[in-house]
């Protein structure tokens, strides 16, 4: 044992000794690369005075060359606003279905209660966290899984399968039935307190785990969930068990749905084939083999719900399916790295929107695979994919998102992105399998490759 320990220390010492510090000679050589010529001095004057590097890197040659017109566009109406919350996945999932509801009830406008579903999402995530704590109670606190669980017990983030899980279990309601509150619009403080409650409860559960029966552990877990429920009910309001919804249609007629349960409403407004058997999450992840199914461990909200499952495909396959869906007037859940090369004022995204390399005189080039592996890029936001503009050969030129940042953001709430940007920064979308080619559909029968919960695609 001592010999192994000594050998490990020796290897660490050699590794340390091989590392080289910056010498005076090194520093002079490095400094020689910064030449204060006239152009460098001008850039330095600009950047030391104006802190907005992005504004100074704007590629003016690109401005005015990308419009917001689309040959193919899904019939949508009305922009939603998730405010200061991470519920984009929920807004996007609901925005995909929203137009059909407006048609069904002859409405000029409609929105869901995101607050209602958010309540149940956080509550179910809390239960999943505590169950995971019980399952790993024999592992040490520095075990990677235990560390990961305690780092962030619950949060706002998610993907499409979370909407499906809680929608199927708890249903949905119209916005007026359970309106937004200050804490559903700005979730940071409430989620922080829920996590504090869960960490304290989870630590206690671990301490009790040895020798306790499953019945005793469930009772202890439910005591913690009572506190979580109380926090949520105080901050978000208590979800309705039954509701009556009054609305006015386009003809000016006042109508109502009486004594509905959220599950009944969900079943009535949800397409009959809306399930993971038909709606497939496809991903463009060049770090992994294409035409393979992947499943991220434990990425769900309900114990009985489905995990995050995706089919990895080349960009061209995804674009073909997306265009076919749009042509058939079907919007899609989609997610991307929205912060990259976004001109917030014009609502346009293009890989050459900002030329940081020319401004700073440094090489920042990486391909999509390198950006993913180095954590420089990853999916950060979900939006509804609704439009595509094509050239004379019907090849995509640009695409359109319906966003959930309010109507004052971007192009009246919408974002236009070029086909090149799609290739570089689009990650996943949920599309009906009927729009996929046979090669992709055949892959759906595969046994998924299991990925850990801390995977870089998470």
C-alpha positions as CSV (number, residue, x, y, z in Angstrom):
1,X,0.0,0.0,0.0
2,X,2.9,2.4,0.9
3,X,4.7,1.5,-2.3
4,X,1.6,2.3,-4.4
5,X,1.2,5.6,-2.6
6,X,4.8,6.5,-3.0
7,X,4.7,5.7,-6.7
8,X,1.6,7.9,-7.1
9,X,3.4,10.8,-5.3
10,X,6.5,10.3,-7.5
11,X,4.5,10.4,-10.7
12,X,2.7,13.6,-9.5
13,X,6.2,15.1,-8.7
14,X,7.5,14.3,-12.2
15,X,4.4,15.8,-13.8
16,X,4.8,18.9,-11.7
17,X,8.5,19.2,-12.5
18,X,7.8,18.8,-16.3
19,X,5.5,21.8,-16.2
20,X,7.3,25.0,-17.1
21,X,6.7,28.4,-15.6
22,X,6.9,31.7,-17.6
23,X,10.4,33.0,-17.6
24,X,11.6,36.5,-18.4
25,X,12.7,35.3,-21.8
26,X,9.3,33.7,-22.4
27,X,7.5,36.9,-21.4
28,X,9.6,39.1,-23.7
29,X,8.8,36.8,-26.6
30,X,5.1,36.8,-25.8
31,X,5.0,40.6,-25.4
32,X,6.8,41.0,-28.7
33,X,3.7,39.7,-30.4
34,X,1.8,42.8,-29.4
35,X,2.9,45.6,-31.7
36,X,1.4,49.0,-31.0
37,X,1.1,50.2,-34.6
38,X,-1.5,52.8,-35.6
39,X,-4.4,50.3,-36.1
40,X,-3.7,48.4,-32.9
41,X,-3.6,51.7,-30.9
42,X,-6.9,52.7,-32.5
43,X,-8.6,49.4,-31.5
44,X,-7.1,49.6,-28.0
45,X,-8.5,53.1,-27.6
46,X,-12.0,51.9,-28.7
47,X,-12.0,48.8,-26.4
48,X,-10.6,50.5,-23.3
49,X,-13.3,53.2,-23.7
50,X,-16.3,51.0,-24.8
51,X,-16.9,47.8,-22.8
52,X,-19.2,46.3,-25.5
53,X,-16.8,44.1,-27.5
54,X,-19.8,42.6,-29.4
55,X,-21.1,45.9,-30.7
56,X,-17.6,46.8,-32.0
57,X,-17.3,43.4,-33.7
58,X,-20.5,43.7,-35.7
59,X,-20.0,42.7,-39.3
60,X,-21.4,45.7,-41.2
61,X,-21.1,44.1,-44.6
62,X,-23.8,41.6,-43.5
63,X,-26.3,44.2,-42.3
64,X,-29.4,44.6,-44.5
65,X,-28.6,41.5,-46.6
66,X,-30.8,39.1,-44.6
67,X,-34.6,39.8,-44.5
68,X,-37.4,38.2,-42.5
69,X,-39.5,36.9,-45.4
70,X,-40.2,33.2,-45.8
71,X,-41.5,31.1,-48.6
72,X,-42.8,28.4,-46.2
73,X,-44.2,29.4,-42.8
74,X,-46.4,27.6,-40.2
75,X,-49.6,29.4,-39.3
76,X,-48.8,30.8,-35.8
77,X,-50.1,33.8,-33.9
78,X,-49.0,35.5,-30.7
79,X,-45.7,35.8,-28.9
80,X,-45.3,34.4,-25.3
81,X,-42.9,35.6,-22.7
82,X,-41.1,33.3,-20.2
83,X,-39.8,36.3,-18.3
84,X,-36.8,35.6,-15.9
85,X,-37.2,31.9,-15.9
86,X,-35.7,28.9,-17.5
87,X,-39.0,27.5,-18.8
88,X,-38.2,27.8,-22.5
89,X,-38.6,24.1,-23.0
90,X,-42.1,24.3,-21.5
91,X,-43.2,27.4,-23.5
92,X,-41.8,25.9,-26.7
93,X,-43.6,22.5,-26.2
94,X,-46.9,24.4,-25.6
95,X,-46.4,26.9,-28.4
96,X,-46.2,23.9,-30.9
97,X,-49.7,22.9,-29.9
98,X,-51.2,26.4,-29.3
99,X,-52.3,27.1,-32.9
100,X,-54.4,24.0,-33.1
101,X,-56.2,24.9,-29.9
102,X,-57.0,28.4,-31.3
103,X,-58.5,26.7,-34.3
104,X,-60.4,24.1,-32.2
105,X,-62.2,26.8,-30.1
106,X,-62.3,29.5,-32.8
107,X,-60.1,31.9,-30.8
108,X,-58.1,34.9,-31.8
109,X,-55.6,34.3,-29.0
110,X,-54.8,31.6,-26.4
111,X,-52.1,30.7,-24.0
112,X,-51.6,27.9,-21.4
113,X,-50.9,28.4,-17.7
114,X,-47.2,27.8,-17.6
115,X,-47.4,28.4,-13.9
116,X,-49.6,25.3,-13.4
117,X,-47.3,22.9,-15.2
118,X,-44.2,24.5,-13.6
119,X,-45.6,23.8,-10.2
120,X,-45.8,20.1,-11.0
121,X,-42.5,20.0,-12.8
122,X,-40.6,21.3,-9.8
123,X,-42.5,19.1,-7.4
124,X,-41.9,15.9,-9.4
125,X,-38.2,16.8,-9.9
126,X,-38.0,17.1,-6.1
127,X,-39.3,13.6,-5.7
128,X,-36.9,12.2,-8.3
129,X,-34.0,13.9,-6.6
130,X,-34.9,12.4,-3.2
131,X,-35.4,9.0,-4.7
132,X,-32.0,9.2,-6.3
133,X,-30.5,10.2,-2.9
134,X,-32.1,7.2,-1.2
135,X,-30.8,4.9,-4.1
136,X,-27.2,6.3,-3.7
137,X,-27.3,6.5,0.1
138,X,-24.5,3.9,0.5
139,X,-22.2,5.8,-1.8
140,X,-19.8,8.4,-0.3
141,X,-20.5,12.1,-0.5
142,X,-17.6,12.5,-3.0
143,X,-19.0,9.9,-5.3
144,X,-19.5,11.5,-8.7
145,X,-23.2,10.7,-8.9
146,X,-23.8,12.0,-5.4
147,X,-21.8,15.2,-6.1
148,X,-23.8,15.8,-9.3
149,X,-27.1,15.3,-7.5
150,X,-26.3,17.7,-4.7
151,X,-24.8,20.3,-7.0
152,X,-28.3,21.2,-8.4
153,X,-31.2,19.2,-6.9
154,X,-33.8,20.8,-9.1
155,X,-33.9,23.6,-11.7
156,X,-36.0,25.3,-14.4
157,X,-34.2,23.7,-17.3
158,X,-35.5,20.8,-19.4
159,X,-36.3,19.3,-22.8
160,X,-39.4,18.2,-24.5
161,X,-39.8,14.9,-22.7
162,X,-40.4,16.7,-19.4
163,X,-43.4,18.5,-20.9
164,X,-44.8,15.1,-22.1
165,X,-44.2,13.5,-18.7
166,X,-46.0,16.1,-16.5
167,X,-48.6,16.8,-19.2
168,X,-49.6,13.2,-19.3
169,X,-49.7,12.9,-15.5
170,X,-51.2,16.3,-14.4
171,X,-52.7,17.7,-17.5
172,X,-52.7,21.4,-18.5
173,X,-55.0,24.4,-18.0
174,X,-55.7,27.7,-19.8
175,X,-53.7,30.7,-18.5
176,X,-56.6,32.4,-16.8
177,X,-57.2,29.3,-14.6
178,X,-53.8,29.6,-12.9
179,X,-52.1,32.9,-13.9
180,X,-48.4,33.7,-13.6
181,X,-47.1,35.0,-10.2
182,X,-44.1,37.0,-9.3
183,X,-42.2,33.8,-8.6
184,X,-43.2,32.0,-11.8
185,X,-42.0,35.0,-13.8
186,X,-38.8,35.3,-11.7
187,X,-37.9,31.9,-10.4
188,X,-34.3,32.3,-9.0
189,X,-35.2,32.9,-5.3
190,X,-37.9,30.3,-5.0
191,X,-35.8,27.6,-6.7
192,X,-32.9,28.5,-4.4
193,X,-35.1,28.0,-1.3
194,X,-36.5,24.7,-2.7
195,X,-32.9,23.5,-3.3
196,X,-31.9,24.5,0.2
197,X,-34.8,22.5,1.6
198,X,-34.0,19.5,-0.6
199,X,-30.3,19.5,0.3
200,X,-31.1,19.6,4.0
201,X,-33.7,16.9,3.7
202,X,-31.5,14.7,1.4
203,X,-28.6,14.9,3.9
204,X,-30.9,13.8,6.6
205,X,-32.2,10.9,4.5
206,X,-28.7,9.7,3.9
207,X,-28.1,9.8,7.6
208,X,-31.2,7.7,8.3
209,X,-30.8,5.2,5.4
210,X,-28.9,2.5,7.3
211,X,-31.3,0.1,9.1
212,X,-34.5,2.0,8.0
213,X,-37.2,0.1,6.2
214,X,-38.5,1.2,2.8
215,X,-41.7,2.3,4.5
216,X,-39.8,4.5,7.0
217,X,-37.7,6.1,4.2
218,X,-40.9,6.9,2.2
219,X,-42.4,8.5,5.2
220,X,-39.3,10.6,5.7
221,X,-39.2,11.5,2.0
222,X,-42.9,12.6,2.1
223,X,-42.2,14.9,5.1
224,X,-39.6,16.7,2.9
225,X,-42.0,16.9,0.0
226,X,-44.6,18.5,2.2
227,X,-42.2,21.3,2.8
228,X,-41.5,21.6,-0.9
229,X,-45.2,21.6,-1.7
230,X,-45.7,24.4,0.9
231,X,-43.0,26.6,-0.7
232,X,-44.4,26.1,-4.2
233,X,-48.0,26.7,-3.1
234,X,-47.0,29.9,-1.2
235,X,-45.1,31.2,-4.2
236,X,-47.1,29.9,-7.2
237,X,-50.5,29.2,-5.7
238,X,-52.1,25.8,-5.3
239,X,-52.9,24.0,-8.6
240,X,-56.6,23.5,-9.3
241,X,-58.1,20.0,-9.2
242,X,-61.1,21.1,-11.3
243,X,-61.9,24.3,-13.2
244,X,-64.4,26.1,-15.4
245,X,-63.0,28.1,-18.3
246,X,-64.9,31.0,-19.8
247,X,-63.7,32.4,-23.1
248,X,-64.9,34.6,-26.0
249,X,-64.5,33.3,-29.5
250,X,-63.8,35.2,-32.7
251,X,-67.5,35.7,-33.3
252,X,-67.8,37.4,-29.9
253,X,-69.8,34.6,-28.3
254,X,-69.0,33.8,-24.7
255,X,-68.6,30.1,-24.0
256,X,-67.3,27.9,-21.2
257,X,-66.0,24.5,-20.4
258,X,-67.6,23.4,-17.1
259,X,-66.1,21.2,-14.4
260,X,-63.1,20.1,-16.3
261,X,-60.0,18.4,-14.8
262,X,-56.6,19.4,-16.1
263,X,-56.1,15.9,-17.5
264,X,-59.4,15.9,-19.3
265,X,-58.4,19.3,-20.9
266,X,-55.0,17.9,-21.9
267,X,-56.5,14.9,-23.6
268,X,-59.0,17.0,-25.5
269,X,-56.5,19.5,-26.9
270,X,-53.5,17.1,-27.5
271,X,-53.3,15.4,-30.9
272,X,-54.2,11.7,-30.8
273,X,-50.7,10.6,-32.0
274,X,-48.8,12.9,-29.7
275,X,-46.4,10.5,-28.0
276,X,-42.7,9.5,-28.1
277,X,-43.7,6.7,-30.4
278,X,-44.4,9.2,-33.1
279,X,-42.6,12.4,-32.2
280,X,-38.9,11.8,-32.3
281,X,-36.2,14.0,-30.8
282,X,-33.4,14.2,-33.4
283,X,-30.0,15.7,-32.6
284,X,-26.9,16.8,-34.5
285,X,-24.0,15.8,-32.3
286,X,-20.9,15.4,-34.5
287,X,-18.9,14.1,-31.5
288,X,-20.9,10.8,-31.7
289,X,-21.8,8.3,-34.3
290,X,-24.8,9.2,-36.5
291,X,-27.8,7.0,-37.0
292,X,-27.6,5.9,-33.4
293,X,-30.1,6.3,-30.5
294,X,-28.8,7.8,-27.3
295,X,-30.4,8.1,-23.8
296,X,-29.2,10.4,-21.1
297,X,-29.5,8.7,-17.7
298,X,-32.0,10.0,-15.2
299,X,-33.0,13.1,-17.4
300,X,-36.7,13.2,-16.6
301,X,-38.9,14.7,-14.0
302,X,-41.4,12.0,-13.0
303,X,-40.2,8.6,-11.8
304,X,-42.5,6.8,-14.2
305,X,-41.8,9.2,-17.1
306,X,-39.6,8.8,-20.2
307,X,-35.9,9.8,-20.2
308,X,-34.3,12.2,-22.6
309,X,-33.9,10.0,-25.8
310,X,-32.5,11.2,-29.1
311,X,-31.6,10.0,-32.5
312,X,-28.3,11.4,-33.7
313,X,-28.5,12.5,-37.4
314,X,-26.4,14.5,-39.9
315,X,-27.6,18.1,-40.4
316,X,-28.9,17.4,-43.9
317,X,-31.3,14.7,-42.7
318,X,-32.6,17.0,-39.9
319,X,-33.1,19.9,-42.4
320,X,-35.0,17.7,-44.8
321,X,-37.4,16.6,-42.1
322,X,-37.8,20.1,-40.7
323,X,-38.6,21.5,-44.1
324,X,-41.2,18.8,-44.8
325,X,-42.9,19.5,-41.4
326,X,-43.0,23.2,-42.1
327,X,-44.5,22.7,-45.5
328,X,-47.2,20.6,-43.9
329,X,-48.0,23.5,-41.5
330,X,-46.5,21.7,-38.4
331,X,-44.3,23.6,-36.1
332,X,-41.5,21.8,-34.1
333,X,-39.9,22.0,-30.8
334,X,-36.2,23.0,-31.4
335,X,-33.2,24.0,-29.3
336,X,-29.9,25.7,-30.1
337,X,-27.0,27.8,-28.8
338,X,-29.0,31.0,-29.2
339,X,-26.3,33.2,-27.7
340,X,-23.8,32.6,-30.5
341,X,-23.7,35.2,-33.3
342,X,-27.1,36.7,-32.4
343,X,-27.9,40.3,-33.3
344,X,-30.5,41.0,-30.7
345,X,-31.6,44.3,-32.3
346,X,-32.3,42.9,-35.8
347,X,-33.3,39.4,-34.6
348,X,-30.9,37.7,-37.0
349,X,-28.3,34.9,-36.4
350,X,-25.5,34.2,-38.8
351,X,-22.0,32.6,-38.2
352,X,-20.4,35.8,-39.5
353,X,-22.6,38.3,-37.7
354,X,-19.7,39.3,-35.4
355,X,-16.1,39.3,-36.5
356,X,-14.2,39.0,-33.2
357,X,-11.1,37.6,-35.0
358,X,-10.6,40.7,-37.1
359,X,-11.3,43.1,-34.2
360,X,-8.9,41.3,-31.8
361,X,-6.4,39.9,-34.2
362,X,-6.6,36.4,-32.7
363,X,-7.7,33.0,-34.0
364,X,-11.0,31.8,-32.5
365,X,-11.9,29.2,-35.1
366,X,-13.3,25.8,-34.0
367,X,-15.6,23.4,-35.7
368,X,-18.9,22.3,-34.1
369,X,-17.3,19.1,-32.7
370,X,-14.5,21.0,-31.0
371,X,-16.9,23.6,-29.6
372,X,-19.0,20.8,-28.0
373,X,-16.1,18.9,-26.5
374,X,-14.5,22.0,-25.1
375,X,-17.9,23.2,-23.7
376,X,-17.6,26.3,-25.8
377,X,-21.0,25.6,-27.3
378,X,-24.1,23.6,-26.3
379,X,-27.8,23.9,-26.5
380,X,-28.9,26.8,-24.3
381,X,-32.5,27.7,-25.4
382,X,-35.6,26.1,-26.8
383,X,-37.8,27.8,-29.4
384,X,-40.5,26.8,-31.9
385,X,-39.2,26.2,-35.5
386,X,-41.9,27.7,-37.8
387,X,-40.4,28.9,-41.1
388,X,-38.0,28.2,-43.9
389,X,-37.0,30.3,-47.0
390,X,-35.5,28.4,-49.9
391,X,-33.7,29.3,-53.2
392,X,-34.9,28.5,-56.7
393,X,-33.9,24.8,-56.2
394,X,-35.9,24.7,-53.0
395,X,-32.7,24.4,-50.9
396,X,-33.0,26.1,-47.5
397,X,-31.4,29.6,-47.2
398,X,-32.7,30.7,-43.9
399,X,-35.1,29.6,-41.1
400,X,-37.3,31.2,-38.5
401,X,-37.9,30.7,-34.7
402,X,-40.9,31.8,-32.7
403,X,-39.3,32.8,-29.5
404,X,-40.6,33.2,-25.9
405,X,-38.9,36.4,-24.9
406,X,-41.8,38.7,-25.6
407,X,-42.8,40.7,-28.6
408,X,-40.2,43.5,-28.1
409,X,-37.4,41.0,-28.6
410,X,-35.8,40.4,-31.9
411,X,-38.0,40.8,-35.0
412,X,-41.3,41.4,-33.1
413,X,-40.6,38.2,-31.0
414,X,-39.2,36.1,-33.9
415,X,-35.7,35.2,-34.8
416,X,-34.3,34.6,-38.3
417,X,-31.2,32.4,-38.7
418,X,-29.3,31.5,-41.8
419,X,-28.9,27.9,-43.0
420,X,-25.2,28.1,-42.2
421,X,-26.1,29.1,-38.6
422,X,-28.4,26.1,-38.5
423,X,-25.5,23.8,-39.3
424,X,-23.2,25.3,-36.6
425,X,-25.5,26.0,-33.7
426,X,-28.7,24.1,-34.0
427,X,-28.7,21.0,-31.8
428,X,-32.1,19.2,-31.6
429,X,-35.7,19.3,-32.6
430,X,-38.8,17.1,-32.1
431,X,-40.4,16.1,-35.4
432,X,-43.0,13.6,-36.4
433,X,-41.4,10.4,-37.6
434,X,-43.4,10.5,-40.9
435,X,-41.0,13.3,-42.0
436,X,-37.9,11.2,-41.4
437,X,-36.3,9.1,-44.1
438,X,-36.4,5.3,-43.9
439,X,-32.8,5.0,-42.8
440,X,-33.5,7.1,-39.7
441,X,-36.8,5.4,-38.9
442,X,-35.1,2.0,-39.0
443,X,-32.8,3.3,-36.2
444,X,-35.6,3.8,-33.8
445,X,-35.7,0.1,-33.0
446,X,-32.2,0.2,-31.6
447,X,-31.3,-0.3,-28.0
448,X,-30.2,3.2,-26.9
449,X,-26.6,3.9,-25.9
450,X,-26.7,5.0,-22.3
451,X,-25.0,8.3,-21.4
452,X,-24.3,9.5,-17.8
453,X,-26.4,12.2,-16.3
454,X,-23.4,14.6,-16.3
455,X,-22.9,14.1,-20.1
456,X,-21.9,17.3,-22.0
457,X,-25.1,17.2,-24.0
458,X,-27.0,17.7,-20.8
